[in-house]
Amino acid sequence: LCRIFKQYTNMTINKYLMSLRIASVYGELRNTDKKISVILEENGVRDYKGFMRDFKKTFNQTPQQIRQSRQ
């Protein structure tokens, strides 16, 4: 299944899930006032350090910076 998924999407299942989580967290950061830790927990983020690295690589900002730019 993993090989077929990668063949058609050009990314691993884990990378795909991370991209979905990043998009969901970003949307919630922009649209809600929930604590960042609550947002991460609700989106199934267990590896905080890895998530933060991927998030910053995607948006060139941390979740805290995204939240501050909204205000």
C-alpha positions as CSV (number, residue, x, y, z in Angstrom):
1,L,0.0,0.0,0.0
2,C,2.8,2.4,0.9
3,R,4.5,1.9,-2.4
4,I,1.3,2.4,-4.4
5,F,0.5,5.5,-2.5
6,K,4.0,7.0,-3.1
7,Q,3.8,6.0,-6.8
8,Y,0.6,8.0,-7.3
9,T,1.2,11.0,-4.9
10,N,5.0,11.2,-5.0
11,M,5.1,11.4,-1.2
12,T,5.0,9.0,1.7
13,I,1.9,8.5,3.7
14,N,3.6,10.1,6.7
15,K,4.5,13.2,4.7
16,Y,1.0,13.4,3.4
17,L,-0.5,13.2,6.8
18,M,1.9,15.9,8.1
19,S,0.9,18.2,5.3
20,L,-2.8,17.7,6.2
21,R,-2.0,18.5,9.8
22,I,0.0,21.6,8.9
23,A,-2.8,22.9,6.8
24,S,-5.4,22.2,9.5
25,V,-3.3,23.8,12.2
26,Y,-2.6,26.9,10.1
27,G,-6.3,27.3,9.4
28,E,-7.1,27.1,13.1
29,L,-4.4,29.5,14.1
30,R,-5.8,32.1,11.7
31,N,-9.5,31.5,12.6
32,T,-9.6,30.6,16.3
33,D,-8.3,31.8,19.7
34,K,-7.6,28.3,21.0
35,K,-4.2,27.8,22.6
36,I,-1.6,26.5,20.2
37,S,-1.0,23.4,22.4
38,V,-4.8,22.6,22.2
39,I,-4.8,23.0,18.4
40,L,-1.8,20.7,18.0
41,E,-3.4,18.1,20.3
42,E,-6.7,18.2,18.4
43,N,-4.9,17.7,15.1
44,G,-3.1,14.6,16.3
45,V,0.4,16.1,16.6
46,R,2.5,13.9,18.9
47,D,6.0,14.9,17.7
48,Y,6.0,18.6,18.6
49,K,9.6,19.1,17.6
50,G,9.3,17.5,14.2
51,F,6.0,19.3,13.5
52,M,7.5,22.7,14.4
53,R,10.4,22.0,12.0
54,D,8.1,21.1,9.1
55,F,5.7,23.9,9.9
56,K,8.4,26.5,9.9
57,K,9.9,25.0,6.6
58,T,6.4,25.4,5.0
59,F,5.5,28.9,6.2
60,N,8.9,30.4,7.2
61,Q,7.2,31.3,10.6
62,T,6.4,29.5,13.8
63,P,2.7,29.0,14.8
64,Q,3.2,31.8,17.4
65,Q,4.4,34.2,14.7
66,I,1.4,33.3,12.6
67,R,-0.9,33.9,15.5
68,Q,0.7,37.3,16.3
69,S,0.5,38.5,12.6
70,R,-3.3,37.8,12.7
71,Q,-3.8,40.3,15.5
